């Protein structure tokens, strides 16, 4: 155990306290590969003396203990972690431990704090500019809720267990290896404590972590802009969905932009470096003979050059088996009748991606005679191109675990688990605007309302929209609920592309934040700076 003490604070310095002057105690075995950084613990503005454990137990405020990422060369605290583990001098927290997994370049670390049964907290921190005097690293970005949510979903799917069983699970996650700049492989375990009859979950899972820049201005400062060959659901290198063509030109000053079209005559823009075509842009233009409009907005980026990769290493020219190892088994492979192109969907494929596939010797899909849809592919099938269209809130969005087209059974199960109380069901009636029947299910005591849709009156219902107000305690999949601040909402949904058509004037002066569009999205309404209402669905027909 390494013990380090702070400099004695002068009377003048007490007026300007700084965390870099606090004492901290380093956890043995948590040092970065280059030896400069480590994890530590301490109490703000206190010097901790481990020489007398009995006295320390009597005087130490255990509720004030913090965990840190520290710079051993400068004897400074760099960031506070979302954990409170401590040990040293014969004292330690019961049933706990802490572990760090540093990236080999010593510029990123995943930290897991373990409790008695599973992890208590998980976080990632990036050391951006270690030689700066301040703000040398990112925030410690909490991952615990997101990791738990994904593990619940995977465990339920793989064990084929009911939600009641899975809800009792506690998970442990051991980081095994970094697999890229923002991807870590975890060995995970799950089970119900002290219940030997409950199923047991064990898996090895790679997770794509958030980057150091969680916030960015539209068209500026995205994490993808720092990697000229990175593909994300919202961007390809420095070019993002929602940019204008002029902004895209400025983001890639060495590239040439020229008019082209596809086999159907749709107007596209080819982006080239020298003679190599990197990708094409679709900007909602339809005349292939028209000059490029620098004010047109990028809506789809179709990447064909093999040098571009996702964080999982998926790239044009990769075999489909690589995609399956990250996005689940092939769900379906479609052969389009007009263009004779093949597109693959995978079971765990995130929104924002579409994969066109091919095979050197013919069709990638293994079709029976007359088929254009299959769940089988021929060995050696390859990714032809990756189409990026931006995250889709209608596919990814959830409130209280429910999303668009969740079933009536899903609603009833959630209502029971969350004790929604009495339900009021309105008239089941046809909506002429889209030719389907809609019925409103209202749970006034819980502050929750659903519009349920079916093909015909009395048919099987699925969720068409969700509205929550106080006193609802439901939160979105990104942790936003009634009472959340605007900054929390904007931070949580900053990676969703803005509505290209805008929504000014539509909400009659209400203070709102829209994710998606008025034709399908999530609308946060604010009163006195905090969320007073969340609507998920189509607000305009």
N, C-alpha and C positions, 0 to 999 in steps of 0.2 A: 504494500500500500504506500502511495506517495503522499506526503503531507506538505502542503504549501500554505503559507500565511500571507495575508495582505500587508501592505505598508501601513504604518500607523497613520490614522486620519488626523489631520490638523484641524484646529477650530474653524479655520477658513473653509477647508474642504467639506466639513460637515454641512455647510450651507448648500453645497453642490455635490451630493452623493452620486457616485457612478459605480455601476455593477462591476466594472473592470478592476476596482480596487478591493472587492470582497475576497475573503478567503474561500478556498474550495479544496476538497479532498478528491483525489483522482481514483477512479475505480481501476484496479489492476487488470491488465489484459484488454483494455479498451482503446489502446493507442492506435492511431492511424499508421498505415504502412511506412510513411516517412518520419514518424516519431514526433510530429509537430502538434497533433491534436489528440484529444482523449475525451472521455466522459468523466464528470465529477459531480460532487454534491456539496451543498452548503446551505447556510441560512443568510439571506440578504443582510449586509452591513454588520455581520458578526464574524469574529475570528473564533475558529473552533479548535480547541486544544484536546487532543485524544489521549494525553498522558494520564488523565485521571478519569476513567470511564464512569465511576460511581458519581462523581460530581457532574459529569456531562449529562448523565441520565436525569439528574435532578434539575438541571438548569436549561437543558436544550429544549427549545420549542419545536417538537417533532412535527406539528401541523404546519410550520413555516418552512420546512425543508424543501429545497428545490434541486432539480438535476440540471446539469449544464453540459454543453459542448465547450471545451476550454482550449486555449492556445498555450501549450507548455513552454514555448520559447519566450512568449511575452508575459506569461503568468497572468492571463486575462480570461475572463468569461466572455464567450462569443455569443451564446444564445441560451435561452431557457427552454428546457424540454418539457413536454406534458407528462412528466413522471416524477415520483417522489421517493425513489428508493434510496437507502443509505446503508452504509456498513463501515466498520473501522474501529479500532481501539476496543474491541470486545463487544461492540453494540452493532446490531443489524436488525432489519425488519424481518419479522417472521413470514415464512411462506412466500418469499419473493426472491427475485433476481433481476439482473439487467444485462443485456447483451447488445453489442454493437457489431455491425458488419460494414466495414469501410470499403468504398470503391478503391481499386488498386492505385488510382492516381491521388488518393487522399483528399479528394475534393467533393465527396458525398458520403453520407453515412445513414444507414437505417438503424434505428434504436428500438428495441423491444423490451418493455418492462413486464415481467411475469408475476402473476399473483399465485394464489394457492392452486387454482384449477386451470387457468388459462392466461392469456395475455391481458394486462390491464391497460396498456397503451402501446401504440406503434407510431413512429414518426420518421420522416426523412428530412435531412438537412443538407444543403449544398454550400460548400465553401467557394464562393464566386471569385473574390479577389482577396486572398489571404494577407497581402501586404498593405492593404488600406488601413488607415487608422481607425475607421469606424464603418459600420455596415459592411463587414467583410464577408458576411454569409447571408443566406436566405433565412426566413423564419423557419423554425422547426414545424414542419407541416404535419398535422395529425392525420393518421391513416386508419385508426382503430375502427371507427364506425363503418367506413367504406369496406375495410377488409372483412369485418364481421358480416356485413350485408352480403358480400359476394360469397363468403363461405357458407352462409345459411342457404343461399340459392343452389350452390354446387352440391352441398350435402343432401338437400331435399331431392335434387334431381338424380344423383347417383345412388342414393339409398332407397329411392322410391318410397319415402316416408311421408307421413302427413305433417302438416304445418304444426299441429299440436305437439308432436314428438320433437321436431326440429327446434321449436321455440325454446325447449329446455336445454339445448346444447350449449356447451362452453367450448371455445376453440383455443388451441395453442398454435402459434405460428413461429417456426424457427427459420430465420433467413439463412439460406445456404450459399448463394452466390449472386453477384451482379452479372447480368447478361446483356449489358449495354449501358448507355449513359443514364437511362431512367427505368430500367427493368430489373427486377430482383426475383429470384426463384426462392420460394418458401416451401419447407416441409410442414404440412399442417395436420393437425389431429383434432378430432371433435368427439364429444360424448356428453352424456348426462351424468354429472357427479353422483357417485354412490348408487347408481342404478345399473346393476350388472345385466339387466334384461334389455336395456335400451341398445339400439344399434350403435356401432362404432364407425367413425369416419376417419380415413387416412388417405392423404393425397400429396402429390408434389405439384405445385401450381406456380406459374410465372405471372407476375402482376406488373402492369405498366403503371409507373408512379407519376404523380404530378411533377411538373418541372419547377425550377426555382422562381420563375416569374408567373405567379398565379393571376396577376392583373395586367392588362395591357390596353392601350388605346386602340381603337379600330385601325388596322393597317400598320400598327407600330409595335415594336418590342415583343413580339411573340417569341416563345421558346423556339419555334420552328425557324425563326429568322436567324438564329445562331447556328443552324445546321443546314447548309445549302443543299443537302440531299435527303432530308428527313421528310417522310410522308406521314401526316396525321389525318384524322377525320375532317379537319378544317383547313388543311394547308398542304402545299408541296414546296419544300424549301422555304424561301421568304414570301411566296405568294399565297395569300389567304382567300378563302371564299368570302365574298362581300367587298373585296377591293375593287376599285375601278381599274380599267386597263392602264390608265396613266400611272396609277400607284404601282401597278405590277411592273411597268417599265422601269420606274425608279428603283424598285426593289431588286431588279436584275439588270443593272446597267450594261453588263457585258453581253446580254442575249439579244437576239433579233426577234421581232414580232412580225409575222406576215400572215396574210389572209389565206385560208385553206377551207376545205369542206370535207364532209364524210361521204360515204356511198349514197346516202339519201339526199345529198345536196344541202345539208344543214350548214350554216355559216359558222366557221370556227376560226380560231387564231392559233397558229403554230408558233411555239417558242423554241428557238434553236440556239445552240452554241456551236459556231462553225457550221459544219454540214450535218451535225447530229440533231435530230428532232428529239427534244426532251419530253414535251407533253403538249397537249392542245387545251385551249380554253373555250368553253361555251359561255357566251355572255348574253343569251336570250336574243341573238341576232339571227335573221333567217335569210337574208340576201347575201349569197356568197360573192357577189360582184361588188358589194358596197365597200367603201373604204373603212378601215378600222376606226371605231369611235372610242376615243380615250375616256369618255364618260360612261361607257357601258360597264356593267357590274359583272364581275366574275361569279358564275353560279356553279360550274362544274369544271374540274381539272382532270383530264384523262392522261395518265402517266404511262409511257411505253418504254422509257429508257431504263435499263437494268441497274444503273448506278443509284437510283432512288429506292430507298427502303423505309419500311415502317420500323418502329422501335423493336418489333419482334423479328426483324430481318427479312420480312416478306417483300419481294420485289418482282417486277416483270421478269419472266424467265425462271422463277422458282417453281418447284414441283408442288402440286396440290397437297401432298403429304405434309409439307412445311406449314401451310395454312391450317390444316387440320390439327397440328400439334399446338396451335395457339387459339384458334377460333372454333374448335370442336369439329365433329365429324361432318362430312358433306350432307347437307340437308336436301338439296336438290340441284340438278344441273339442267338448264333450260336451253334448248336450241330454238332461236327465233326464226320464224317462218319467212320473214321478208329479207332480213340481212344475212341469214344463215350464220349468226354469231352465237357463241355459247357463253352463258353466264352461270357462275356457281354461287350458291348460298350455303353458309355454314351455320351449324346449330347455335354457336355462341358469337356470331359475327356482330360487331358493334355497328351502330348506325353510322352513316357517313361514307361507307366504303361499298363499292361494287366491283366484282372481279370478273373480267372477261378472260376466258380460258381457251387453250388450244392444245394441239398435239402435233408433233413433227410428222406423223404418218397418217393424219386424218382427224376424225372427230375425237375430242377429249372424252365425251360421254359414251357410255356403253348402252346404246339404245336397242330395244327390241324393234322389229320391223314396224314402221309407221309411227313410232314414238317420237315425241319432241321433248319429253321430260323424263328424267331418270335420277336415281339415287346412286348410280354406279359410275365410276370413271375408269378409263383405261390407264394402266400403269405407264408412267412417263408423261402424263398430262401436265401442262405447264400454265402458269399465269401469263396471259398475253398482255394485259394492261390492268391498271388499278384506277378506278374512277372515284374521285373524291368530290363529295357534294355537300359536306358539312353535317355536323351533328343534327339529329332530328328529335326535337323535344317530344313529338307525338309518339315516337318509338321508345325513347329513353325515359320519358317523364313518368314519375310515380308520386302519388300522395297517399301516405299511409300504406304503402305497398301495392296500391291499386293504380292501374293505368288505363289508357284507352283500350277498349275491347276486353277488359277483364270481365269475367262471366258473372251472372247473377249469384252463382254459388260463392264466388270469391267475395262478393259484397256481403253476403249473409255471414260468411265465416268471419270476416273482419268486423262486422257489426257486433257479432257475439263476443269476440275476443276483446274488443275495445269498449264493450258495454255502451253502445250507442243509444239504447233505450227504445222507446216507441217509434214506429215508422208511420208516416202518412204517405199513402200512394195516390197520386193523381190519376186523372183519366188517361187511359191508353188510347192515343189518337194518332192518325196519320199526319205527317208533315209533308205538305205538297212540295216544299222546296227541294227535298231529296227523296221523296217517295218511300219513306219508312215510318214505322210507328214509334212514337216516343212517349215514355211515361216517366214522371218525376217521382223519385223516392226521397222523402225528406225525413231527416232525423233531427228535429229541432233541439232536443236536449243536448245533443252532441255537436251542434253547429255544422252539420254535414248534409249535403244534398247531392243526389245523383240524377242525371238524366240518363235513362236506360232506353236502348234502341233495339228494335227487332225488324225483320223484313215484313212482318204482318202483325196486326193487332192480336195480342195473346201469344205471340211467338217467343222463342228463347231470347232473353234479353242480354245485352252486353253494355258496358259503360260507354256512354257517348260524351259526358262531361261530368266534372266534379267541382263542387263549390264548397269551400270551408270558411267559416267565420268563427268568432269567439262564441262559445268557450272551447272550440276544437283544439285538441292537443296533437292532431296529426301533423306530420312534417313531410316534406318532399324527400325524394331520394337523395337530395344533397343537403338535407338537414335544415331546411327553411320552413318556418311555421308562423302562426299568428304571433305577433310581437317581435319578429326578427327585424333588424334595421335594414335600411336601403343598402348600406355598404355590404352587409352580409349577403343580401340577395345578389347584388351585382358581382361580388366575388365568387359566389357559388356557381353562377351561370355565365361567367365571362367568356367561356370557350364556345358558347353557342352563337352562331352568326346572327347579326341583326336582321330585322325584317327589311328587305330591300325597298319595299313600298312605303314603309313608315306607317305611323298611326296617329299623327298629329290631327287633332280635331275630332277624332272618333270617340274619345272618352269624355267630351264636354268638360274639359278643365280638371278632371280627376288626376290625382297624383298616382301614376301607375308605372310599372316596369314590365315590358312585354318580352317574353322569350318565345321565339317562333313568329307566328303572325296571327292576325285577328281571325284567320280562316282555320287555325289550328295551332294552339300554343298555350302557354301558361302566363296568366296575367296576375301580377301582384299589385294590390291596391294599398296605398299608404294613408294613414291618418296620424298626424303629429310625428311623422318620421319613422313609424313602424308599420309593419304589415297588419292590415285589418281584415283583408279578404284575399283568398287565393282562388282563382278560377282556372280550370284546365279543360280545354276543349275548343270548339269553334264558337267564337263570339259573333261572327258575321256569317251569313249564309250566302 
